[in-house]
Structures are given as C-alpha cells and as structure tokens.
C-alpha cells in the first residue's frame, strides 16, 4: 500500500508540473494527457482491444495445449456478471492509465527533456512495482507487469493519445479474467469458465495469472510487435490532413 501511495503522489506531482508548464506554453492540456478524442482515437481504442484480446486468447490456447491448465463450467450467473464487471474493469483501467501514463509518464517526459525511452522505462518499472503487494506476486510477475508498462507507455508516446493504451490495458485484463477465467494480477476476476492451474508455476503464473508466467510474458512481446505494426500502418495510411490533425 505504501508503494501505491508513493507512486500516486509522484504521478500527481509530476503530472501537475507538466500541466502547469503546458498551460504556460499555451499548449493543450487535453493533448498533453492524451485525452483529446482525435481522428484516430476510436480506431486506436478498438485496435488496442483487438490486439490484447487476441493475445490473451492465444495464451489460453497455448496453456491448454501444453496441458498446463484445465477448464470446467462456471456457475450459471457468470454470464450476467459480465454486465457488471465490464464497467468496473473499464473504470479501473482509466484510473491506472490516467495515473501512470497521462500524469506520471507525461511528467517524466518533461523532467527528462523528452527522452522517451528512459521515461517509458522508468514509468514501466513503477507500474511493475505497484503490483508487488498483489497476492502471489513474484519476480516474474514484476517482469510481466513491467513489460505491460512498457507496452502501454510506448503506445501512449507513439499514438500520442491515451485511447490506444486504454484499449490494450482493458482488453488484456477483461479477456484474462471475466472472459477466460484466469486470475488477474493475483485477483480472482470470475470468468465464463473456471480455469484450474496444473502448473508448473513458471509457465502459467500460478495463482497470480498469466502475467507471472512464461507464456504470458511471451505474449507481451507479441503484443508489443503488434502495437508497433498498428501504429506504423495507421500512420502510413493516414492522409496528410489526418496526420496533421492527429499530431
């Protein structure tokens, strides 16, 4: 809890400093925070959800094929609970993305003079560390969550909006837990089916979920490659006017 409070305060302080600087320079605060609904926002949101949704589906198929998990039917009420879980997961995603990307990463970019790789790396490490207090956390879970921070931070910088990382983050968690039945960062998130972990833990992540297992970590790299392909394709495919509006 102390780590989370410290990170929240750091994000708030750096974010406010970046906002003040942007306002003094006559720049848009919405653009700084990545919250402007621009020409590519809807496509980025949907693309992010498709990328991580498919990646988590791949994790499920891989672990099932390797005999590392078994499934059983979920309670009859599991389907109706999705209507409740979807907005809850979305709200949680918005909170984390605004704190870790809009505020912390934007503040780090300002402090570090725009050195994006270093800023993304530091914010990703912070993202990994705030999950240390989750049940079942391990060195592998820190690695998995840090890689998630690299993905969402890179998406924020490359897409120049928060909508791509929101789509990526939301679908990764929602597909992982409420749809497929895995634990999400050590938390039971329900599911349309019950997943029974057969191990080994280094492969599946055990009670923490795929983020702490080798299969899930490999999926993180696949997601990063797909994000780079998406941003490149949508930039090349945009008209000059759209590119100017998006920038």
FIZA-412144 format. One record per residue (C-alpha): x, y, z negated. Coordinates in Angstrom, 2 decimals. Each point is the difference from the previous one (the first is absolute). Layout:
finu c1: X&c2: Y&c3: Z .
...
***
This chain:
finu c1: 0.00&c2: 0.00&c3: 0.00 .
finu c1: 2.88&c2: 2.38&c3: -0.82 .
finu c1: 1.45&c2: -0.55&c3: 3.47 .
finu c1: -3.35&c2: 0.76&c3: 1.64 .
finu c1: -0.45&c2: 3.19&c3: -2.04 .
finu c1: 3.52&c2: 1.16&c3: 0.84 .
finu c1: -0.52&c2: -0.66&c3: 3.71 .
finu c1: -3.36&c2: 1.78&c3: -0.04 .
finu c1: 1.56&c2: 3.06&c3: -1.64 .
finu c1: 2.94&c2: -0.06&c3: 2.40 .
finu c1: -2.34&c2: -0.27&c3: 2.99 .
finu c1: -2.17&c2: 2.82&c3: -1.29 .
finu c1: 2.96&c2: 2.28&c3: -0.68 .
finu c1: 1.71&c2: -0.61&c3: 3.34 .
finu c1: -3.31&c2: 0.19&c3: 1.87 .
finu c1: -0.96&c2: 3.31&c3: -1.55 .
finu c1: 3.44&c2: 1.40&c3: 0.82 .
finu c1: -0.38&c2: -1.09&c3: 3.63 .
finu c1: -3.51&c2: 1.50&c3: 0.18 .
finu c1: 1.19&c2: 3.34&c3: -1.40 .
finu c1: 2.85&c2: 0.09&c3: 2.48 .
finu c1: -2.32&c2: -0.83&c3: 2.91 .
finu c1: -2.45&c2: 2.73&c3: -0.97 .
finu c1: 2.77&c2: 2.57&c3: -0.29 .
finu c1: 1.22&c2: -0.99&c3: 3.45 .
finu c1: -3.51&c2: 0.31&c3: 1.43 .
finu c1: -0.20&c2: -3.73&c3: 0.74 .
finu c1: -3.11&c2: -2.14&c3: -0.30 .
finu c1: -0.31&c2: -1.87&c3: -3.30 .
finu c1: -2.26&c2: -2.57&c3: 1.68 .
finu c1: 2.75&c2: -0.73&c3: 2.52 .
finu c1: 2.59&c2: -0.22&c3: -2.76 .
finu c1: -2.09&c2: -2.55&c3: -1.89 .
finu c1: -0.93&c2: -1.86&c3: 3.19 .
finu c1: -3.72&c2: 0.49&c3: -0.65 .
finu c1: -0.98&c2: 1.88&c3: 3.16 .
finu c1: -2.41&c2: -2.04&c3: 2.11 .
finu c1: 1.82&c2: 0.48&c3: 3.30 .
finu c1: -0.48&c2: -1.52&c3: 3.47 .
finu c1: 1.80&c2: -3.25&c3: -0.90 .
finu c1: -1.32&c2: -0.43&c3: -3.55 .
finu c1: -2.82&c2: -2.42&c3: 0.73 .
finu c1: 2.14&c2: -2.18&c3: 2.24 .
finu c1: 2.81&c2: -0.03&c3: -2.56 .
finu c1: -2.38&c2: -1.03&c3: -2.77 .
finu c1: -1.46&c2: -2.87&c3: 2.05 .
finu c1: 3.40&c2: -1.07&c3: 1.32 .
finu c1: 1.42&c2: -0.14&c3: -3.51 .
finu c1: -2.89&c2: -2.16&c3: -1.17 .
finu c1: 0.37&c2: -2.33&c3: 2.98 .
finu c1: 3.78&c2: -0.38&c3: -0.46 .
finu c1: -0.02&c2: -0.96&c3: -3.67 .
finu c1: -3.27&c2: -1.92&c3: 0.20 .
finu c1: 1.46&c2: -2.24&c3: 2.69 .
finu c1: 3.32&c2: -0.27&c3: -1.85 .
finu c1: -1.71&c2: -1.17&c3: -3.18 .
finu c1: -2.02&c2: -2.47&c3: 2.04 .
finu c1: 3.34&c2: -1.30&c3: 1.30 .
finu c1: 1.26&c2: -0.37&c3: -3.58 .
finu c1: -3.06&c2: -2.07&c3: -0.86 .
finu c1: 0.36&c2: -2.27&c3: 3.03 .
finu c1: 3.74&c2: -0.44&c3: -0.60 .
finu c1: -0.36&c2: -0.90&c3: -3.68 .
finu c1: -2.89&c2: -2.35&c3: 0.74 .
finu c1: 2.00&c2: -1.67&c3: 2.77 .
finu c1: 3.02&c2: -0.40&c3: -2.29 .
finu c1: -2.18&c2: -1.68&c3: -2.63 .
finu c1: 0.80&c2: 2.77&c3: -2.48 .
finu c1: -3.64&c2: 0.85&c3: -0.71 .
finu c1: -3.36&c2: -1.76&c3: -0.07 .
finu c1: -3.44&c2: 1.56&c3: 0.28 .
finu c1: -3.38&c2: -0.62&c3: -1.55 .
finu c1: -3.42&c2: 1.65&c3: 0.44 .
finu c1: -0.52&c2: 3.21&c3: -1.95 .
finu c1: -3.10&c2: 0.67&c3: -2.13 .
finu c1: -3.10&c2: 0.89&c3: 1.99 .
finu c1: 0.09&c2: 3.62&c3: -1.18 .
finu c1: 3.49&c2: 0.60&c3: 1.43 .
finu c1: -1.31&c2: 1.30&c3: 3.33 .
finu c1: -2.24&c2: 2.64&c3: -1.55 .
finu c1: 2.84&c2: 1.20&c3: -2.24 .
finu c1: 1.84&c2: 1.22&c3: 3.11 .
finu c1: -2.43&c2: 2.91&c3: 0.19 .
finu c1: 1.23&c2: 1.11&c3: -3.41 .
finu c1: 3.68&c2: -0.89&c3: 0.44 .
finu c1: 0.48&c2: 1.80&c3: 3.32 .
finu c1: -0.59&c2: 3.57&c3: -1.30 .
finu c1: 1.92&c2: -0.80&c3: -3.21 .
finu c1: 3.03&c2: -1.21&c3: 1.96 .
finu c1: -0.25&c2: 2.98&c3: 2.34 .
finu c1: -0.10&c2: 2.44&c3: -2.93 .
finu c1: 3.00&c2: -1.68&c3: -1.61 .
finu c1: 1.88&c2: 0.13&c3: 3.30 .
finu c1: -0.76&c2: 3.71&c3: 0.43 .
finu c1: 1.27&c2: 0.70&c3: -3.53 .
finu c1: 3.28&c2: -1.85&c3: 0.57 .
finu c1: 0.59&c2: 1.43&c3: 3.46 .
finu c1: -0.65&c2: 3.60&c3: -1.04 .
finu c1: 2.30&c2: -0.41&c3: -3.00 .
finu c1: 2.83&c2: -1.96&c3: 1.63 .
finu c1: -0.05&c2: 1.39&c3: 3.54 .
finu c1: -1.82&c2: 3.37&c3: 0.11 .
finu c1: 1.57&c2: 1.28&c3: -3.23 .
finu c1: 3.13&c2: -1.99&c3: -0.87 .
finu c1: 1.32&c2: -0.62&c3: 3.50 .
finu c1: -0.83&c2: 3.52&c3: 1.22 .
finu c1: 1.78&c2: 1.40&c3: -3.05 .
finu c1: 3.04&c2: -2.21&c3: 0.57 .
finu c1: 0.16&c2: 1.05&c3: 3.66 .
finu c1: 0.11&c2: 3.62&c3: -1.17 .
finu c1: 2.64&c2: -0.59&c3: -2.69 .
finu c1: 2.17&c2: -2.12&c3: 2.31 .
finu c1: -0.15&c2: 2.44&c3: 2.88 .
finu c1: -2.08&c2: -2.22&c3: 2.26 .
finu c1: 2.25&c2: -3.07&c3: -0.24 .
finu c1: -2.83&c2: -2.41&c3: 0.69 .
finu c1: 1.83&c2: -3.32&c3: -0.43 .
finu c1: 1.21&c2: 0.90&c3: -3.49 .
finu c1: -3.34&c2: 1.49&c3: -1.02 .
finu c1: -1.92&c2: -3.05&c3: 1.22 .
finu c1: 2.46&c2: -2.31&c3: -1.75 .
finu c1: -0.27&c2: 1.78&c3: -3.34 .
finu c1: -3.79&c2: 0.22&c3: 0.14 .
finu c1: -0.17&c2: -3.69&c3: 0.97 .
finu c1: 2.16&c2: -0.98&c3: -2.96 .
finu c1: -2.28&c2: 2.02&c3: -2.27 .
finu c1: -2.98&c2: -1.81&c3: 1.54 .
finu c1: 1.61&c2: -3.34&c3: -0.78 .
finu c1: 0.81&c2: 0.99&c3: -3.57 .
finu c1: -3.52&c2: 1.15&c3: -0.92 .
finu c1: -1.14&c2: -3.59&c3: 0.54 .
finu c1: 2.55&c2: -1.41&c3: -2.46 .
finu c1: -2.54&c2: -0.11&c3: -2.82 .
finu c1: -2.47&c2: -2.08&c3: 2.04 .
finu c1: -0.59&c2: -3.60&c3: -1.16 .
finu c1: 2.49&c2: -2.44&c3: 1.54 .
finu c1: 2.34&c2: 2.72&c3: 1.30 .
finu c1: 3.51&c2: -1.14&c3: 1.00 .
finu c1: 2.99&c2: 1.12&c3: 2.00 .
finu c1: -1.68&c2: -1.39&c3: 3.11 .
finu c1: -3.18&c2: 1.93&c3: -0.75 .
finu c1: 2.01&c2: 3.21&c3: -0.36 .
finu c1: 1.60&c2: -0.74&c3: 3.37 .
finu c1: -3.38&c2: -0.71&c3: 1.59 .
finu c1: -1.61&c2: 3.15&c3: -1.40 .
finu c1: 3.02&c2: 2.11&c3: 0.91 .
finu c1: -0.22&c2: -1.25&c3: 3.58 .
finu c1: -3.65&c2: 1.00&c3: -0.09 .
finu c1: 1.10&c2: 3.47&c3: -1.06 .
finu c1: 2.45&c2: 0.11&c3: 2.92 .
finu c1: -2.82&c2: -0.92&c3: 2.38 .
finu c1: -2.49&c2: 2.56&c3: -1.33 .
finu c1: 2.64&c2: 2.73&c3: -0.34 .
finu c1: 1.32&c2: -0.58&c3: 3.51 .
finu c1: -3.54&c2: 0.03&c3: 1.37 .
finu c1: -0.64&c2: 3.31&c3: -1.77 .
finu c1: 3.13&c2: 1.59&c3: 1.47 .
finu c1: -0.31&c2: -1.45&c3: 3.51 .
finu c1: -3.76&c2: 0.47&c3: 0.46 .
finu c1: 0.04&c2: 3.41&c3: -1.76 .
finu c1: -3.18&c2: -0.85&c3: -1.83 .
finu c1: -1.22&c2: -2.03&c3: -2.97 .
finu c1: -2.64&c2: -1.91&c3: 1.95 .
finu c1: 2.36&c2: -2.63&c3: 1.43 .
finu c1: 1.45&c2: -0.92&c3: -3.43 .
finu c1: -3.49&c2: 0.03&c3: -1.52 .
finu c1: -1.18&c2: -2.51&c3: 2.62 .
finu c1: 3.10&c2: -2.15&c3: -0.50 .
finu c1: -0.20&c2: 0.04&c3: -3.80 .
finu c1: -3.76&c2: -0.52&c3: -0.28 .
finu c1: -0.22&c2: -2.94&c3: 2.41 .
finu c1: 3.08&c2: -1.70&c3: -1.48 .
finu c1: -1.61&c2: -0.03&c3: -3.45 .
finu c1: -3.58&c2: -0.59&c3: 1.13 .
finu c1: 0.84&c2: -2.91&c3: 2.31 .
finu c1: 2.38&c2: -1.44&c3: -2.59 .
finu c1: -2.48&c2: -0.09&c3: -2.88 .
finu c1: -3.72&c2: 0.57&c3: 0.67 .
finu c1: 0.06&c2: -1.75&c3: 3.39 .
finu c1: 2.55&c2: -2.81&c3: -0.32 .
finu c1: 0.08&c2: -0.56&c3: -3.75 .
finu c1: 3.67&c2: 0.64&c3: -0.82 .
finu c1: 1.02&c2: 1.93&c3: -3.12 .
finu c1: 0.89&c2: 3.61&c3: 0.81 .
finu c1: 3.12&c2: 1.21&c3: -1.83 .
finu c1: -0.70&c2: -2.40&c3: -2.84 .
finu c1: -3.70&c2: 0.86&c3: -0.24 .
finu c1: -2.92&c2: -2.30&c3: 0.75 .
finu c1: -1.94&c2: 1.73&c3: 2.79 .
finu c1: -2.69&c2: -2.58&c3: 0.70 .
finu c1: -0.35&c2: -1.36&c3: 3.50 .
finu c1: -2.33&c2: -1.70&c3: 2.44 .
finu c1: 1.83&c2: -3.19&c3: -1.01 .
finu c1: 2.16&c2: -1.15&c3: -2.88 .
finu c1: 3.72&c2: -0.41&c3: 0.72 .
finu c1: 1.90&c2: -2.49&c3: -2.13 .
finu c1: 3.75&c2: 0.56&c3: -0.01 .
finu c1: 2.01&c2: -3.21&c3: 0.39 .
finu c1: 3.41&c2: 1.68&c3: 0.14 .
finu c1: 2.85&c2: 0.32&c3: 0.02 .
finu c1: -0.34&c2: 3.47&c3: -1.53 .
finu c1: 2.88&c2: 1.46&c3: 2.05 .
finu c1: -1.93&c2: -0.89&c3: 3.14 .
finu c1: -3.53&c2: 1.07&c3: -0.98 .
finu c1: 0.54&c2: 2.56&c3: -2.75 .
finu c1: -1.93&c2: -2.10&c3: -2.53 .
finu c1: -2.38&c2: 1.90&c3: -2.26 .
finu c1: 1.24&c2: 3.35&c3: 1.35 .
finu c1: -1.15&c2: -0.75&c3: 3.54 .
finu c1: 1.70&c2: 0.04&c3: 3.42 .
finu c1: 1.82&c2: 3.28&c3: -0.67 .
finu c1: 2.39&c2: -1.93&c3: -2.28 .
finu c1: 0.56&c2: -2.95&c3: 2.36 .
finu c1: 2.22&c2: -0.61&c3: 3.00 .
finu c1: -2.92&c2: -0.37&c3: 2.42 .
finu c1: -1.48&c2: 3.33&c3: -1.07 .
finu c1: 3.37&c2: 1.73&c3: 0.13 .
finu c1: 0.58&c2: -1.24&c3: 3.56 .
finu c1: -3.46&c2: 1.34&c3: 0.86 .
finu c1: 1.11&c2: 3.43&c3: -1.24 .
finu c1: 2.70&c2: 0.08&c3: 2.69 .
finu c1: -2.54&c2: -1.05&c3: 2.64 .
finu c1: -2.26&c2: 2.86&c3: -1.11 .
finu c1: 2.88&c2: 2.48&c3: 0.22 .
finu c1: 0.76&c2: -1.10&c3: 3.57 .
finu c1: -3.67&c2: 0.33&c3: 0.98 .
finu c1: -0.20&c2: 3.47&c3: -1.57 .
finu c1: 2.99&c2: 1.12&c3: 2.05 .
finu c1: -1.57&c2: -1.45&c3: 3.15 .
finu c1: -3.32&c2: 1.71&c3: -0.73 .
finu c1: 1.49&c2: 3.44&c3: -0.66 .
finu c1: 2.18&c2: -0.28&c3: 3.10 .
finu c1: -2.89&c2: -1.12&c3: 2.20 .
finu c1: -2.42&c2: 2.66&c3: -1.18 .
finu c1: 2.65&c2: 2.70&c3: 0.41 .
finu c1: 0.88&c2: -1.09&c3: 3.53 .
finu c1: -3.67&c2: -0.37&c3: 0.94 .
finu c1: -1.08&c2: 3.42&c3: -1.25 .
finu c1: -0.47&c2: 2.88&c3: 2.36 .
finu c1: 2.28&c2: 3.03&c3: -0.51 .
finu c1: -2.92&c2: 1.94&c3: -1.51 .
finu c1: -0.79&c2: -2.84&c3: -2.42 .
finu c1: 3.64&c2: -0.36&c3: -1.01 .
finu c1: 0.15&c2: 3.72&c3: -0.72 .
finu c1: -3.19&c2: -0.17&c3: -2.06 .
finu c1: 1.24&c2: -3.02&c3: -1.93 .
finu c1: 3.30&c2: 1.68&c3: -0.85 .
***
